[in-house]
Amino acid sequence: MAAACGLLVVIGVLLPWYATNLGEPFSPETTTGWDATTAAKLALACGALTAVAGALSVLALRGRYWDPVVVRFLGWMIAVAAGAALALVTFRTLVKPEPAEFLSREAGIYLALAAAALALIAGIAQITAREQGS
């Protein structure tokens, strides 16, 4: 789940985050998170790290030769990276870039927000499941 959510954070950053609220005769334009703000670029990096750690966790859990400490470490990596992505996207959801009064939020920011939250939950679940199993 963490790998898929990390990938969704990356996709969400590349989708439109903001649209201009200009009336006629102007046409509304959208801006991706990547183009809009540095926080989105950092969120993309956190999402990619979450996806990689999630994929490694799947490989670790399927292989019986991996140490449980490695799986717990990957769970912490997922939780920290997803938490950072969640904080960055939440900040940009609450605080729009300038000129904020002319912008409205688009679907990409909400996708990135939901995916980061689910990835954080997956990381926490992996940590607690490994601690209970130890």
C-alpha positions as CSV (number, residue, x, y, z in Angstrom):
1,M,0.0,0.0,0.0
2,A,2.8,2.4,0.8
3,A,4.5,1.8,-2.6
4,A,1.2,2.6,-4.4
5,C,0.5,5.6,-2.3
6,G,4.0,7.0,-2.8
7,L,3.6,6.6,-6.5
8,L,0.2,8.4,-6.2
9,V,1.9,11.3,-4.4
10,V,4.3,11.6,-7.3
11,I,1.5,11.5,-9.8
12,G,-0.5,14.0,-7.8
13,V,2.4,16.5,-7.8
14,L,2.5,16.3,-11.6
15,L,-1.3,16.9,-11.9
16,P,-2.9,20.4,-11.7
17,W,-2.9,21.9,-8.2
18,Y,-4.2,25.4,-8.9
19,A,-6.4,27.1,-11.5
20,T,-6.8,30.8,-12.0
21,N,-10.0,32.4,-11.0
22,L,-10.3,35.0,-13.8
23,G,-13.6,35.9,-15.4
24,E,-14.4,36.4,-19.0
25,P,-12.8,37.1,-21.4
26,F,-9.8,35.4,-19.7
27,S,-9.5,31.7,-19.9
28,P,-8.7,29.7,-16.7
29,E,-5.2,28.2,-16.7
30,T,-4.0,25.4,-14.5
31,T,-0.6,24.9,-12.9
32,T,0.8,21.6,-11.7
33,G,2.3,21.3,-8.2
34,W,5.7,20.9,-9.7
35,D,5.5,24.3,-11.5
36,A,3.7,26.1,-8.7
37,T,5.9,25.6,-5.6
38,T,9.1,24.2,-4.2
39,A,7.1,22.4,-1.5
40,A,5.6,20.2,-4.2
41,K,9.0,19.3,-5.6
42,L,10.0,18.3,-2.1
43,A,6.8,16.3,-1.7
44,L,7.5,14.5,-5.0
45,A,10.9,13.5,-3.6
46,C,9.3,12.3,-0.4
47,G,6.7,10.4,-2.4
48,A,9.4,8.7,-4.5
49,L,11.3,7.7,-1.3
50,T,8.0,6.3,0.1
51,A,7.4,4.3,-3.1
52,V,10.9,2.8,-3.0
53,A,10.8,2.0,0.7
54,G,7.3,0.4,0.2
55,A,8.5,-1.7,-2.7
56,L,11.6,-2.8,-0.7
57,S,9.2,-3.7,2.2
58,V,7.2,-5.9,-0.1
59,L,10.4,-7.7,-1.2
60,A,11.5,-7.9,2.4
61,L,8.3,-9.4,3.7
62,R,8.1,-11.9,0.9
63,G,11.7,-13.1,1.4
64,R,12.2,-15.1,4.6
65,Y,15.9,-14.2,4.8
66,W,15.5,-10.5,5.6
67,D,16.0,-9.3,9.2
68,P,12.9,-7.9,10.9
69,V,15.0,-4.9,11.9
70,V,15.3,-4.1,8.2
71,V,11.6,-4.3,7.7
72,R,11.0,-2.0,10.8
73,F,13.6,0.4,9.4
74,L,11.8,0.5,6.1
75,G,8.5,1.1,8.0
76,W,10.1,4.1,9.7
77,M,11.4,5.4,6.3
78,I,7.9,5.1,4.9
79,A,6.4,6.9,7.9
80,V,8.9,9.7,7.9
81,A,8.9,10.3,4.2
82,A,5.1,10.1,4.0
83,G,4.7,12.4,7.0
84,A,7.0,15.0,5.4
85,A,5.0,14.7,2.1
86,L,1.8,15.1,4.1
87,A,3.1,18.2,5.9
88,L,4.3,19.8,2.7
89,V,1.1,19.2,0.8
90,T,-1.1,20.2,3.7
91,F,0.9,23.4,4.0
92,R,0.2,24.2,0.3
93,T,-3.4,23.1,0.6
94,L,-3.9,25.7,3.4
95,V,-1.5,28.4,2.1
96,K,-1.8,29.0,-1.6
97,P,1.1,30.6,-3.4
98,E,0.9,34.3,-4.5
99,P,-1.3,35.7,-6.0
100,A,-3.5,33.5,-3.7
101,E,-6.7,35.5,-4.3
102,F,-6.7,34.5,-8.0
103,L,-6.2,30.8,-7.4
104,S,-8.4,27.9,-6.7
105,R,-7.3,24.3,-5.7
106,E,-7.5,21.5,-8.3
107,A,-7.8,17.7,-8.0
108,G,-4.0,17.0,-8.0
109,I,-3.4,18.6,-4.6
110,Y,-6.2,16.5,-3.0
111,L,-4.9,13.3,-4.6
112,A,-1.4,14.0,-3.2
113,L,-2.8,14.9,0.2
114,A,-4.9,11.7,0.4
115,A,-2.1,9.5,-0.9
116,A,0.4,10.9,1.6
117,A,-2.0,10.4,4.5
118,L,-2.6,6.8,3.5
119,A,1.1,6.1,3.0
120,L,1.7,7.5,6.5
121,I,-0.9,5.1,7.9
122,A,0.7,2.2,6.0
123,G,4.1,3.1,7.5
124,I,2.7,3.3,11.0
125,A,0.9,-0.1,10.5
126,Q,4.1,-1.7,9.3
127,I,6.0,-0.4,12.3
128,T,3.4,-1.5,14.8
129,A,2.9,-4.9,13.1
130,R,6.6,-5.6,13.2
131,E,6.9,-4.5,16.8
132,Q,4.0,-6.8,17.9
133,G,5.5,-9.7,15.9
134,S,8.9,-9.3,17.5
